[in-house]
Amino acid sequence: MALLTTTIGSYPKPEYVPVPDWFQAESTVIKDPTAAYEKYLRSRQGEVEVEELLDRATHEAVKDQVRVGIDVPTDGEIRRENYIHYHCRHLKGIDFSRLTEKMMRSGSWIGSVPTIVEPIQVKDHFLARDWQMAQSVTDRPIKITVPGPMTITDSLADAHYRDEKRLGQDLARALNAEILQLTEAGCRWIQVDEPLFAREPDKALAYGVENLERCFHGVRGDVKRVMHMCCGYPDVIDNLDFPKASPEVYFRLAPSLNDAKIDAVSIEDAHRHNDLSLLEHFKNTTVILGVIAIARSRVESAEEITARLKEALNHIDAKRLMAAPDCGLGMLNRETVLVKLKNMVTAAKNLGPKNG
């Protein structure tokens, strides 16, 4: 048996995709992630043609992952201008025409963001269709990702609640409604992305974990409930000095996450290695370990990845260890991604419950 492999979320968008990608945008667009998408919404021609292109690109992203051997691929988040605002466009109470300048991610960058002006409610359901489109090309389980309440809160300006805990509760209820729709459609792997846990561990412990569990409330038992917690994207590729969150917060959060009603926790390890004794704090929970860097052009060899996974197996049993990239792959080009993923799969195949 080999270790299972997965990807985290985004995949490089083909050039023909009309949705602008914040990973590949100029820095001015990254700081205003809604601007390019709003321009796209105003200028696009036929709705059917756009959907056909997005479906085609989604199929290609899934097929790429399956071809290199990923056990649990994602839909590549092809439809998303970024992983947060795409979901927010399907919620009531958020005004995308009212942009507010805000410092985010503990001061790592400033952007103009949509503003919450009314109570958060579900406007329409959409992810089940995204999942069905992606799942139609493979028999491997497609994992669908949603942004978590704390991360959404940090990515919007709040002109209504003035209370992050209460806002998070309403966001969690809205996310839960979408997640339940996904499970009814047949999706069995669902991931809530909460990178802000690493930036704001005190808030995560005070109410973030509770709201994370609320996202999965009522989810059937055969659904894999995953949370992802990286330490932050750099602004450009190969920027090694980007101010990421401290890896020590993983140790602070591990006990609460291990006790939470989730099945797996995704953490980064490739960009900056952890003290792998961290894995011993996850006594029941599966750990999805990032073993390839998503913001470095350098390609990790299969031997290098194998060595790191072997080290990890000194601290966790093979049945509860999965291999993955640190985070989404949208910053890299397709050719680099394919080589990185292939090397990761090769490494994972060499290890597992029998010979790990």
Buried (B, 14 or more C-beta within 10 A) or exposed (E): EBBBBBBBBBBBBEEEBBBBBBBBBEEEBBBBBBBBBBEBEEEEEEEEEBEEBBBBBBBBBBEBBBEBBBBBBBBBBBBBBBBBBBBBBBBEBBBBEEBBEBEBBBEBBEBBBBBBBEEBEBBEBBBBEBBBBBBEBBEBBBBBBBBBBBBBBBBBBBEBBEEBBEBBBBBBBBBBBBBBBBBEBEBBBBBBBBBBBBBBBEBBBEBBBBBBBBBBEEBEEEBBBBBBBBBBBBEEBEEEEBEBBBBEBBBBBBEBBBEBEBBBBBBBBBBBEBEBEBBEBBEEBBBBBBBBBBBBEEBBEBEBBBEBBEEBBEBBEBEBBBBBBBBBBBBBEBEBBBBBBBBBBBBBBBBBEEEB
